[in-house]
Amino acid sequence: MSTTVVFVLGPDRPGIIATVAQTLYEQGCNLEDVSQTCLQRQFVGIFVVASDGQDRGEGLLRALRGRLDPSGLSVHLRSVPAAGVPPESAGEPFVITTVGPDRPGLVAGISGLLARYNANITNLKAVPRGAGAGQEYVTFYEVDVPAGTDRQAFRAALRERARELGLDVNLQHREIFEQVHRI
Amino acid sequence: MLTEREIIATLEMLRSENLDVRTVTLGVSLFDCASDDAGRFIDRVRAKITRLAGNLVDACDEVGLVYGIPIVNKRISVSPIAVAAGGLSAEQMCAVAEGLDEVAGRLRCDFLGGFSALVEKGFSNGDRALIEAIPEALARTGRICSSVNVASTAAGINMDAVALMGRTVRLAAARTADRDGIGCAKLVVFANIPQDVPFMAGAYLGVGEPDAVINVGVSGPGVVKKAIDRARAADPGLDLGGISETIKRTAFKVTRVGELIGRRVADRLGVPFGVVDLSLAPTPTPGDSVGEIFQSLGLESIGSPGSTAVLAMLNDAVKKGGIFASSHVGGLSGAFIPVSEDLSIAAAARSGRLTIEKLEAMTSVCSVGLDMVAIPGDTPAETIAAVIADEMAIGVVNGKSTAARLIPVPGKKAGDRVSFGGLLGDATIIGLPGGGGSAGFIALGGRIPAPVHSFKN
């Protein structure tokens, strides 16, 4: 198994995580760790991936660039800067939490659905819980759900997607987390 | 950006510690519905409650979904019927109860409280009619809850009312004898009843309250227990000062949830937000028990020596956390010890570790009183009245709310089991040692004067 660190930098928009995760999945890579942040409307994503023993450096870079270049996103296997454009309007802030055993395609599955609803991921973090065979991952996505979204349909679609992926899912307004923990 | 700890801690409270909003209670004033014609009064009441509460359940469900916090009960509290319908007879009061029950059911509300009277200083005609109607009204309805305030720190104890309530409790049990006296589970006798309690059976909308208001009751004994367990595991040397701090911080978090949910429901309904009542209210569900907290604090069981001290600390720490968390705290705000509704407390009563005397002692330091206590069905009315009088004295002298919700289960004796079902749970009937020797005292009647408010010793 080899580990590659993929950096994606560029103007934030809905669907970046979905595109990267889907491409990594198609390239046979397992997403082992991921972190993204947005600063001054710039997206920076760091993806730690494991592939199936082959050195996929050049092929992976080509596949990612093929999909991300048209959106002005840079891809590097080490690190690089980028440029920015204004993002879409924010909408209502929600937190999606998924809990379940790790397997390839989880983030691709959830973020693909979010992209379909034009829900922008503003923060994403995955943390392991437990150890050994019973280990599961808690992944949380802070997302802006556009005003006017059919929330009932969105919630139902999210539940269905999580069910397909073998995940427990919670969708909660971000305000509850702030109220509970902050004075 | 939220931190990992903030998200996971909140998730744990929901997933494995039974955090929920126990009740959102819409208070509705019925004073502008008053009429000397029972039919007209009931029509006005139905119209007003439907107008204000028509969207209550949907609004609660929507807010619960948005924030991922279950709102377990949606309830209505109304002005004391003894005042709002003061000109009606006992039979007409029963018809009012049936009308209220019908509207609560139609609006999918769990309970409606306010079939109530305030008689700490004396009776009006409406008070007498209402109290006379209680046994029949509770037998004929499923959702109506009744409360009678017979004492206050300012007025003293109306012993005529105490005696009357002893007889009324007996009658309410007899009238629902086929259901183990369940009418008494919806009837509570109070001292210093708060005007804004969202919890049943004591919820009613006080005379100083707005036309409509949302009050919220949050619970969370499971959250508190797990927080104590975690803190003690992390620091085996943690003493009671540290544990109290842990309870306080946890109460803060739980109250914040209630405040947010209450305000959002109030916004949707277009009515003002009133108070959060932060009370550790158990349910007969494993992990949702106040009694288990006592075990986490080193007692073999609730009822063991040390229980009163533990409850005093718990009640105080809960209040301190809650008061800091909310802009308006009200209701009872403390720890409840309803015997049948808490698996651990019910087990302690069954094993004999928890006696009626210890329960009474514990009520001197917590926010309710002798709550959901099943007693032998042949307990004389005078004995029930005397137990109520003792409980009222604790509240009056200590300047706090206390209550008695006693269920003399028809045909059953001490040690027998009784099952009320649902949230009301199962109980073992507790004996009343020395019962039957209080009739002479109760027969004296009159009013025990208000206590002095200085020279406190």
HADDOCK unambig.tbl for C-alpha pairs under 7 A between the chains (distance, minus, plus):
assign (segid A and resid 171 and name CA) (segid B and resid 68 and name CA) 6.63 0.50 0.50
assign (segid A and resid 172 and name CA) (segid B and resid 66 and name CA) 5.57 0.50 0.50
assign (segid A and resid 172 and name CA) (segid B and resid 67 and name CA) 4.55 0.50 0.50
assign (segid A and resid 172 and name CA) (segid B and resid 68 and name CA) 5.10 0.50 0.50
assign (segid A and resid 173 and name CA) (segid B and resid 66 and name CA) 5.67 0.50 0.50
assign (segid A and resid 173 and name CA) (segid B and resid 67 and name CA) 4.98 0.50 0.50
assign (segid A and resid 176 and name CA) (segid B and resid 67 and name CA) 6.22 0.50 0.50
assign (segid A and resid 176 and name CA) (segid B and resid 257 and name CA) 6.79 0.50 0.50
assign (segid A and resid 177 and name CA) (segid B and resid 6 and name CA) 6.45 0.50 0.50
assign (segid A and resid 177 and name CA) (segid B and resid 7 and name CA) 6.46 0.50 0.50
assign (segid A and resid 177 and name CA) (segid B and resid 10 and name CA) 6.67 0.50 0.50
assign (segid A and resid 179 and name CA) (segid B and resid 256 and name CA) 5.94 0.50 0.50
assign (segid A and resid 179 and name CA) (segid B and resid 257 and name CA) 6.97 0.50 0.50
assign (segid A and resid 180 and name CA) (segid B and resid 253 and name CA) 4.74 0.50 0.50
assign (segid A and resid 180 and name CA) (segid B and resid 256 and name CA) 5.45 0.50 0.50
assign (segid A and resid 180 and name CA) (segid B and resid 257 and name CA) 6.18 0.50 0.50
assign (segid A and resid 181 and name CA) (segid B and resid 6 and name CA) 6.42 0.50 0.50
assign (segid A and resid 181 and name CA) (segid B and resid 253 and name CA) 6.55 0.50 0.50
